[in-house]
Amino acid sequence: MSALLDTAQIAELIGCTRAHVTDRLSKREDFPRPRINVSRKLRKWSEVEVLAWAAGGQSKRRAISAAVSR
């Protein structure tokens, strides 16, 4: 079973602020759904799913950069 992360841990993992995770990332359709969702203040996400989401975003950014630079 993967570790569960709160918004502060996600922010540290991907290099942004906790507020950015709360206000923007967690509301994106492509962002993983919380594994624990008791309230707005008590939510936890799967570390594996967040890492996979972050890796997918990096791949997309690289593909866009390569296409633009051609």
C-alpha positions in Angstrom: 0.0 0.0 0.0 1.3 3.4 -0.9 1.8 6.3 1.6 -0.9 8.9 1.9 0.1 12.5 1.5 -1.6 15.7 2.6 -1.4 19.0 0.7 1.7 20.2 2.5 3.5 16.9 1.6 2.4 17.1 -2.0 3.6 20.7 -2.2 7.0 19.7 -0.9 7.2 16.7 -3.2 6.5 18.7 -6.4 8.0 22.0 -5.4 5.2 24.4 -5.0 3.2 26.0 -2.1 0.5 24.2 -0.1 -1.9 26.9 -1.2 -1.3 26.1 -4.9 -2.0 22.4 -4.3 -5.2 23.3 -2.4 -6.5 26.1 -4.6 -5.4 24.9 -8.0 -4.0 21.4 -8.4 -6.5 19.5 -6.4 -9.3 21.0 -8.5 -7.9 19.9 -11.8 -9.8 17.1 -13.6 -6.5 15.2 -14.3 -5.3 15.4 -10.7 -5.8 12.1 -8.7 -8.8 11.9 -6.4 -8.2 11.9 -2.7 -8.1 8.4 -1.0 -9.4 10.0 2.2 -11.9 12.8 1.8 -13.5 13.6 5.1 -13.6 17.4 4.6 -11.8 20.2 2.8 -9.2 20.2 5.6 -8.9 16.4 5.9 -7.9 14.9 2.6 -5.1 12.5 1.7 -3.8 11.4 -1.7 -1.9 8.3 -2.7 1.8 9.1 -3.1 2.1 6.7 -6.1 -0.8 8.3 -7.9 0.5 11.9 -7.3 4.0 10.8 -8.5 2.5 9.2 -11.6 0.5 12.4 -12.3 3.6 14.6 -11.9 5.6 12.3 -14.2 2.9 12.4 -16.8 2.9 16.2 -16.7 6.6 16.3 -17.2 6.3 14.0 -20.2 3.6 16.2 -21.7 5.7 19.4 -21.2 8.8 17.8 -22.8 6.7 16.7 -25.8 5.3 20.2 -26.3 8.7 21.7 -26.0 10.1 19.3 -28.6 7.3 20.0 -31.0 7.6 23.8 -30.6 11.4 23.8 -31.1 11.2 22.0 -34.5 
